[in-house]
Amino acid sequence: MKIEELARNWQQEAVGEQPVREYVIKLPLEEASKVEALVELFPRRNREQLLTEMLSAALDDVISVLPYVQGDEVIAHDEMGDPIFEDVGLTPRFLTLAREYHEQLAQESGGDT
């Protein structure tokens, strides 16, 4: 989900999900006051839901701007027949690490979420 989609979704009914990992964060007063304003503006979402959804959207945005670095291996061809080269930048490494941590955290929590 993109950041710009959040406000539209926040006006809909809240959907509760059980977190599989809890983090404690400290926010500067400027950001904390903005979170509190959002809680008041979108009463169908609680503070934790808002923070979780914002963090999720921000992570998606960060991942989407990781730079593509062209490798040597052709992994496919596009509709015009031109080669598509592997990405040897940060994205594949990130995706590998994210999968590894997902498996580890799912095992620790006793589930596969």
BELLIN-V895106 format. One line per field, one symbol per residue. ss: DSSP state (~ for helix, > for strand, _ for the rest). phi: phi as a letter, one per 20 degrees, with the letter a starting at -180 (. if undefined). Layout:
# BELLIN-V895106
ss = ???
phi = ???
This chain:
# BELLIN-V895106
ss = __~~~~~~~~__________________~~~~~~~~~~~~~_____~~~~~~~~~~~~~~~~~~_____>>>>>>>>_____>>>>>__~~~~~~~~~~~~~~~~~~~~____
phi = .egfefgffffegfdecefebdcdcddfggffffffffgffcffdegffgfffffffffgffffdffecfeeeedacffenffdefedefgffgffffffffffffffembcd
